[in-house]
Amino acid sequence: MKSNSTTVTTTATLIYAAQAESQTIYLRPSANDIFVGASDVTSSTGLKVTNAAITPIFVRNGQTLYGITATGSHDLVILSEEP
C-alpha cells in the first residue's frame, strides 16, 4: 500500500490518476469535507467525502478521480495499492 497526500481547492484537483488495473482507494480529508467525481466535479455534483472519515472508493482501470472543496483548501490523505 502507498499513502499520499494532496491539497484540494475550489478548483477541480486530480487526486487519483488512471491506473492499468481497477482498485479500491481510501480517502480521508483532514480539514473539511471534500467532493469527488470526474474532471468537471463541483461541490453540488460531487460525492461528499466527510472530514476525518475514511471513505473507500472503487476506481475502474483507466479512470481518474478529481476532488473539490466548497471553500478554501484542505488536505486529503489517499491510500492506494502500489502501481
LUMMITOR-205888 format. One record per residue: x, y, z of N, C-alpha, C in turn; residue number from 0. Coordinates in pm, 1 decimal. Atoms other than C-alpha are relative to their C-alpha. Layout:
<rs>
        npx        npy        npz       capx       capy       capz        cpx        cpy        cpz     k
          X          Y          Z          X          Y          Z          X          Y          Z   NUM
...
</rs>
This chain:
<rs>
        npx        npy        npz       capx       capy       capz        cpx        cpy        cpz     k
       83.6     -117.6        0.0        0.0        0.0        0.0       88.7      124.7        0.0     0
      -71.6     -126.9       10.1      103.9      357.1      -64.0      -90.8      111.0       51.1     1
       75.1     -112.7      -53.6       -8.0      667.7      123.6       54.3      129.3      -58.8     2
      -35.6     -130.6       55.4       -8.2     1010.1      -41.9      -91.2      104.7       60.5     3
       90.5     -108.5      -38.9     -149.3     1346.7       47.1        4.7      106.5     -107.7     4
        9.2     -108.0       96.5     -263.2     1632.4     -170.4      -88.2      108.8       59.6     5
       85.0     -110.0      -43.0     -425.9     1968.6     -121.3     -109.6       18.4     -103.8     6
      116.3      -17.0       86.8     -775.4     2003.4     -264.8      -51.3      142.2       18.9     7
       43.5     -139.9       -4.0     -903.3     2350.6     -352.6     -137.8       15.7      -64.8     8
      128.8      -28.3       62.7    -1208.8     2518.4     -503.3        2.6      -18.9     -151.6     9
      -13.8       38.7      140.4    -1079.0     2419.4     -847.9       20.4     -151.1       -3.6    10
      -13.0      145.7        8.0    -1110.9     2053.6     -952.4      147.6      -40.2       -0.3    11
     -137.5       43.4      -20.8     -789.6     1881.9     -839.0       10.0     -149.6      -25.8    12
      -19.6      142.7       23.4     -665.9     1546.3     -972.3       48.1      -64.2      129.5    13
      -43.2       67.0     -122.8     -649.6     1317.0     -669.2       39.1     -145.2      -23.5    14
      -40.3      136.5       31.2     -609.5      979.9     -840.3        8.3      -13.9     -151.1    15
      -23.4       13.4      143.7     -456.3      927.1    -1185.2      -39.1     -140.0      -47.4    16
       39.2      127.6       59.9     -566.0      647.7    -1418.9      109.4     -105.6       19.8    17
      -90.1      114.0      -18.2     -409.7      307.3    -1348.8      -39.8     -112.4      -95.7    18
       27.0      111.8       90.1     -387.7      -11.2    -1555.7     -102.1      -98.3       57.9    19
       92.3       93.7      -63.6     -589.9     -212.0    -1302.2      -96.0       74.0       92.8    20
       99.2      -55.2      -92.8     -906.5     -137.1    -1105.0       45.4      -24.3      142.8    21
      -30.9       21.2     -140.3     -869.5      -94.0     -730.5      -85.7       88.4       89.5    22
       66.9      -81.6      -99.4    -1028.0       38.9     -416.2      104.2       89.9       64.5    23
      -86.9      -94.5      -69.6     -867.4      352.6     -275.7      -74.9       49.7      122.9    24
       59.4      -49.7     -124.2     -928.4      508.4       64.9       34.9      147.0       14.4    25
      -17.3     -144.2      -10.8     -978.0      881.1      115.9      -33.9       45.5      141.2    26
       28.9      -59.8     -131.4     -959.1     1081.0      440.6       35.6      147.9       -4.0    27
      -26.1     -143.4       -9.7     -997.8     1459.3      434.3       41.1       34.2      143.0    28
      -48.2      -28.6     -135.6     -816.6     1615.3      728.3      -32.2      140.4       49.3    29
       32.0     -135.1      -47.1     -957.5     1968.3      747.7     -147.3       34.9      -19.1    30
      140.0      -28.7       28.6    -1305.6     1981.0      594.2      -49.3     -100.2     -102.9    31
       54.9       90.8      100.5    -1539.4     1787.4      365.0       54.1       35.7     -138.1    32
      -30.8      -22.2      140.8    -1443.5     1743.3        0.5     -105.9      -72.7      -81.7    33
       93.9       62.7       91.8    -1642.9     1634.2     -302.2       80.4      -60.2     -113.6    34
      -77.8       67.8      102.4    -1517.3     1382.7     -559.2      -88.0      -36.5     -118.9    35
       70.2       36.0      122.6    -1609.7     1297.2     -917.1       94.2        9.0     -118.1    36
      -77.7      -13.0      123.9    -1494.6     1344.7    -1275.2       67.4      137.2       -4.9    37
      -75.4     -125.8       11.0    -1285.9     1636.8    -1401.1      -89.4      123.5        7.4    38
       93.2     -112.9       -8.1    -1598.7     1856.1    -1406.8      -73.5        5.3      134.8    39
       64.4        6.0     -131.4    -1682.0     1789.0    -1038.8      -19.8      139.1       58.9    40
       25.9     -121.9      -75.6    -1839.6     2067.2     -833.2      -44.0      -41.4      139.8    41
       46.4       33.0     -134.4    -1939.8     2088.5     -469.2     -149.0      -35.0        0.4    42
      141.9       36.1       12.7    -2300.4     2047.9     -588.3      -19.9     -137.4      -62.4    43
       18.3      126.3       73.4    -2248.0     1744.8     -815.0       86.7     -113.6       51.7    44
      -92.8      102.6      -45.4    -1965.4     1559.0     -638.8      -53.3      -83.3      114.8    45
       29.6       86.7     -113.1    -1989.4     1273.7     -392.0       72.1       55.5      122.4    46
      -58.7      -61.2     -120.2    -1932.7     1418.2      -43.5       83.2     -103.0       77.2    47
      -88.3       79.5      -85.1    -1638.3     1273.3      149.9       17.7       80.6      128.6    48
        8.2      -73.4     -125.6    -1680.8     1374.2      512.7      135.5       11.8       68.6    49
     -123.4      -27.8      -72.2    -1396.0     1531.4      708.1       27.2     -106.2      106.3    50
      -51.8       94.8      -98.7    -1193.5     1283.2      918.7      -57.2     -141.1      -13.5    51
       52.3      135.1       23.5    -1392.8      983.7      787.1       82.9      -67.8     -108.7    52
      -70.0       76.1      103.4    -1219.3      710.4      587.2     -105.9      -55.5      -94.4    53
       99.2       38.3       99.6    -1413.6      654.8      266.2       65.7      -84.1     -108.6    54
      -52.4       81.3      109.5    -1339.5      362.4       30.2      -72.6       33.5     -130.1    55
       57.8      -25.6      131.8    -1395.2      429.0     -340.6       64.7      -95.2      -99.7    56
      -49.6       90.6      103.5    -1365.2      171.5     -618.6       20.3       80.0     -127.7    57
      -33.9      -72.4      122.4    -1189.6      316.0     -925.2       35.2     -103.2     -107.2    58
      -26.1       93.9      110.4    -1204.4      119.8    -1250.8      127.6       37.1      -74.2    59
     -121.8      -24.8       76.7     -894.1       81.4    -1465.3      -25.7      107.4     -105.4    60
        8.4     -106.9       98.3     -830.6      382.9    -1685.2      -77.5      123.1       44.7    61
       79.4     -112.7      -48.4    -1049.2      615.2    -1474.2       83.3       89.6       91.5    62
      -65.0      -95.1      -90.2     -935.9      926.4    -1287.9     -103.0       48.2      101.8    63
       88.4      -52.9     -102.9    -1078.8     1086.0     -975.5       47.9      139.7       37.8    64
      -29.5     -138.3      -33.8    -1093.8     1458.0     -900.4      -72.0       37.4      128.3    65
       62.3      -49.8     -120.6    -1175.8     1645.2     -582.7      -10.6      151.4       -3.5    66
       20.0     -144.3       -9.3    -1300.1     1993.6     -499.3      -53.6       30.9      139.3    67
       55.2      -43.7     -128.2    -1386.7     2190.3     -185.9     -106.8      106.4      -26.0    68
       99.8     -106.7       11.4    -1679.1     2424.3     -125.9       65.9      136.4       23.5    69
      -74.9     -122.9      -28.8    -1441.3     2687.5       20.2      140.8      -36.7       44.5    70
     -135.9       17.3      -50.6    -1070.5     2719.0       89.1       74.4     -116.9      -61.7    71
      -80.7      114.5       42.2     -809.0     2447.2       52.5       18.3      -93.1      119.7    72
       -4.0       98.7     -107.8     -795.0     2125.6      253.6       85.8     -118.9      -41.2    73
      -83.9      116.3       26.1     -554.3     1834.2      282.0      -85.2     -125.7       -8.7    74
       66.4      129.2       20.6     -659.8     1487.4      167.5      106.0     -108.5        0.7    75
      -89.6      115.9       -2.1     -484.7     1159.2      250.3      -63.6     -108.9      -86.9    76
       45.5      102.6       93.5     -511.4      886.7      -17.2       83.7     -126.0       22.7    77
      -67.9      127.5      -16.8     -424.9      522.6       49.3      -38.3      -88.0     -119.0    78
       25.2       82.3      118.6     -387.1      301.0     -258.8      104.5     -109.9       -8.1    79
     -100.1      104.4       25.9     -207.8       -7.6     -385.0      116.7       61.7      -75.3    80
     -115.1      -45.2       77.9      139.7       36.6     -526.0      -29.6      -21.4     -147.8    81
       26.1       18.5      145.2      122.1       92.0     -906.1       83.5     -111.3      -57.8    82
</rs>
